[in-house]
């Protein structure tokens, strides 16, 4: 009899009419699709969701989809631990929780993707990290096995959650080559200009926030570079920038030198990566850093930092700065604004580096991980 794998797909559910998946939902979506593109899975796959109005981002082709119309949430955690709901509606030999934590009935039949341990190593309690510190380690210690997306994350999981290194497997995330691929930079720029997104050369920063992503460093470096007659603009893909940043940088925003874009679709994101001169990703902590590789796959070099997993993702192809070195960042902006001498060699190296990360390879690693734990 074939083994049965159930993936908790709640992170892949579009909520409240949205057509946007946040980071963990996106990686889970890419993993599930890559699994279904493999020639043959050695187990039967079911995706389990709990939603009343939400919609699964995937079409139910090649797998069984079971939805329980009881919304997930901490307020019902007591019930999930006492009543085997998943076992009842989606019987399985192995349950995969791909989003760090969930209340589960039988942890001995559960494997978990823990993306990082930043709630210990770089806590931001406004993101609910106090809850994570309290609850996540219990499942990490009692589940059958853990898989994570970088060696850095593995080290943090072992250190902060009290699990043995042998329990944690590393499988890097991949790049979706059907979305992110190199194309002509001039054509991409013309397409963006026609849409009103840009009207001059620009740097781009995506995955912006007011915390560890360190977007403020890029903005302050950009202001310094403007004082030296920088010709480039700065484009920030930022759905909800904080009011204090909008006030602090009001002159640059009102003049159009800093442009704020809300969530963009995949085609627009690819054009932004492609047409930009540099991507800026000076994060202070990452479990992996997928935007870094997506930019490189589009042929745009990335500026990032030597911390957490970023050197694993960036390798020798990335440019590195200190996260609070505004002056050094401004110097780089000026250098590339004036015409960096080895630019096209750096573009080539970026594309070649990103090509080493594929979702097929990720899916193959996960299949080995699943079968070893069934």
N, C-alpha and C positions, 0 to 999 in steps of 0.2 A: 504493500500500500504506500502510495506517495505521501511524503511529509507535507504538512500544511504550514505555510508562513502567513501571518497576518501583520500588515504594516498599519500602525496607527496613522491615519492620514489627515488628522484634524488640522495640522498646520497647512494643508493644501486646500482648505476650504475658503472660497471667497466670502468675505463677510460684508453684510450691509450693502449689497449691490456693488461692491468694489471689484475691480478686475486686476488688482495688484496684490502680489504675494510678498510679504516681508522676507528677510534673508533666510531664515530656517525653512519657511514654506517653499521658497524657491529651490533650495538645495534638495529638499525632500522630493519635490516635483521632478527635478532633473535626475535624481537617483532612480525613482520609480520608472520613469520613461526609459532610462538606460537599461534597467533590468528587463523591461519588456522587449527591447530591441535585440537582446542576446538571442542566439540561435535557439536555445532550449533551456528552460529553467528546470533544475532537478527537484522542484517542489511546486505545489499549487499555491498561487498567490491570491490573497484577499486583501483589499484595502478597506479599513474600518473607519467610519466617521460618526460623529455625534453632532447633528445640526438639525434645526427646524426649518430655517429659511436659507441657509448658506448653500453654496454649490461647489462640488468638487471640481478642481481645476482641470482634472484629467477626464478624457472620454473613457468610458468603461469598456475598452477593447483589450482583450487578452488577459483580463483578470476579473475576479468577482468583487463587486462593491456592495458592502453591507452598511447601511446607515441606521443608527439608533436615534430616534427623534427626542433625545434627552440631551440638553446642552451640557458640554463639559464645563467644569469650573470648580474652584476651590470650595464653594459652598456645599457641594455634593460629594466632597472627597470621602466622607465617612461611608457613604453608600457604596462607592466604587471599591472600597477596601473590604467590604462585607458581602457584597452581592456580585457573583462572577458574570457581569453583564456581557463582556466581550466573549467569554467562554461559551455563554449561552447562545449568542447570535452568530458568532464566528469561531467555531471550534478550531483549535490550532495546536501544533506541536511547538511553535515558537512565535512569540509576539515581539515585534520590533517597535520600540518607541524612539522615533528619530528626532525628538525635540527636547532633549535634556532630561525631562522628567514627566511622569504622569502617575497618578495613583493607580496601582495595578493590584489584581487579586492574587496572582501567583508569580512572584518575582523570579522563582527558579526556572520558569519557562520564558523569561523576558530578557531581551538584549536591548541596550540603550545606546543611541548616538549622543554623546556629550560633546558639544561643539567646542566648549572651552570651560575654564573655571574662573572667568573674570570676576564673578561675584565674590571670590576670595582675593584674587591677585590685583584686581582693579575695580573695586566695588563702586557702583553708582546706585544708591538706594532709591533714587527717583524712578529707576527702571524695575523696581521690585526685587532687587538683589538680596534684601533681607530675608524674603521668603525663600529664595533659592538657597541661601546658606543654611537655612533651617531644615529644608526638606530634601534637596537633591542628594546629599551624601548618603542618606538612608537607602535609596534605591540603588545608588552606585555600589554600595557595599553588599547588597543582597541579591542584585540581579545576576543572571548567569554570566554575562560578559558585557564589555563596553567597547565601542569602536569610536574613534575620534579622527579629526581631519588634519592633525599635524603632530609632530614630535613634541613641539612646545606645549600643546594642549595636554598630551599624554603626561608629560612631566608635572604639570600643574594638577591634573586629576589625581595622580599618584600621591603628590605632596599634600594636597589640601583635603582630599576625601578619604584618605586612609585605605586605598586599595593597592593590591600588589601590581607591579608592572606587567606580570604575565597575564593579567586579566584584561589588559587594554591593548587593542589592535589599532594601528594607524592606517588610514586609507585617505589619501589626498582627494580633495574635490577636483572637478574637471572644469573645462570650458566648453560651452555649447557652441561648436563650430558652425552651426546653421544660423546662429544669431550674430556671433562675434567673429569677424574674419576681416582680413586686410582688404582695403579697396582704395581707390584714388582719393587722396586728401583734398584736392581741389574740387572734385565733384561733390564730395561730402559737404564742404564748406558752402558751395553754391546752393545746395539743397537746404541747408540750415538758414542761409541768408534769405532765401525765398520764403521760408516759413516765419521769418521775423525773429529767429532765435539769436542771431549774431549779425554783426556788420563789420567786424575787423578781426584780425588774428586773436586767438584766445587760449588760455589755459582752462582746464576743467577739473572740478572736484566733485565726486559723487559720494553717496552714502554719508551725507553731512549730518553732524549733530553738534550739540553744545558741550559734549563730554569727551570721551576718549578718542573719538574720530579726529579731534583737534582741528576742526575747520577754522577756528579763530586764528590759529597760527598762520594759515594760508592767507587769510584776509589781512592780517597785520603785516605780513611780509609783502603782500601786494601793495598795500598803502605805502610802504617804504620804497618799493620799486617805482611806484608812480612819481615819487619825488625826484627820480632820476630819469624822467621822461620815457618811461616804459610805454611801448606802443600796443602791447597785448591787453585785452580785457580778461576778466575772470568770470567764468560761468560756474555757478554752484547749483547742483541738482539737489534741492532742499525743499521738502514739502511744507515744513512749518518752522521757519527760522524764528528764534526767540526775539521778542520785541526789543530787548536791550542791544542786540547785534544790529537790528534794523536802524535803531537810533544812532548807535556809534558810527555806523558806516553809511549814514543817510546821504552825505555828499557824493560818495562813489556810486551808490545805488541810483540816486536821482539823475546823475550824469550819464548813467548807462555803462560805466566802467566795470561795475560789479553787477552781474545779471543773475537773478534768482529764478530758477525753474522748479515747478512742483514736479510730482512724479511724472516721468516720461515713459512712453512705451518702448519696447525693445528696439524697434527700428530707429527711433529718435536717439536712444541711448548709444546705439552703434555709430550713428552719424556724429554724435558729440565726441565720442572717443576718437573716431577716425580723423575728424577735422581739427582737433585740438593739437597744439604743439607739444604739450606735456599734460599728463594727469598728475594730480597732487593727492597723495594718500598718506599724510604724516601721522597716522594713528599712533596712539600710545599703548594700545593693546589690541590684538586680534587673535581669534582662534585659527583663522586661516588667511583671510584677505582676498576674497574672490574678485572684487573690482579691480585689483591690481593686475590679475591675469587677464581679465576681460579686456582691459585697456591695451595690454601688450598684444593680445590676439588681433586687435584691430590695427596694430602697427603704430601705437603711440607709447613712447617711453613713459615710465612712472617714477615719480619722486616719492620715497617712503622712508621709513625709519628702521634702525637695527634693533628691534625689540620683539618679544613674543615670537609669533610664527612668521613674521614678515620676511626674514631672510630666507626661510624655506620656500615661500611663495615667490619672492623676488629674485633669488639667486644672484648670479653675476650680471643679470640684465638690468636690474633696477639701479637707480641713483639714490643714495642714502644721505639723509640729513639728521641732525639732532631735532627732536620734536619741538623744542622751544627756541631754536636758533633762527629767529626772524631775519636777522641780518644775512645769515648764510643762505636762507631760502630766497631772499630778495636778490642776492648776488646771482643765484642760479636763474632766476627769472630774467634778469638783465642779460645774462650770458646767452640764453636761448632766444631772447628777444632780438639780440644783435646778430644772431645766426651762429649756432653752435657748429663748430667745424666738423665734428664726427657724427652729425645728426643722423644721417641715413644709415650709417653702420650701426648706430644704436637702435634704430627702427628695425633693422634686419635681426639684430640679436634679440630684441624683444619678441618678435614674431616666432623665432625659432624656440625661444624658451617656453612661451605659452603653449606651443604645440606638444610639449611633453606632458601636458595635463589634459586628460580626456575623461569624459563621463563613462565611456565604455570600460576603461581601465578601472575606474572607481567601482562600477557595477560588478566587474569580475572579482574584485577584492571582497565586495560584500557577499557575493555568492559563496565564496570560500569561507567567510566568517559565519554565515548562516548555517551552512552544512556542517561545519565543525561543532556547532552548538545545538543541533537538533537531536 
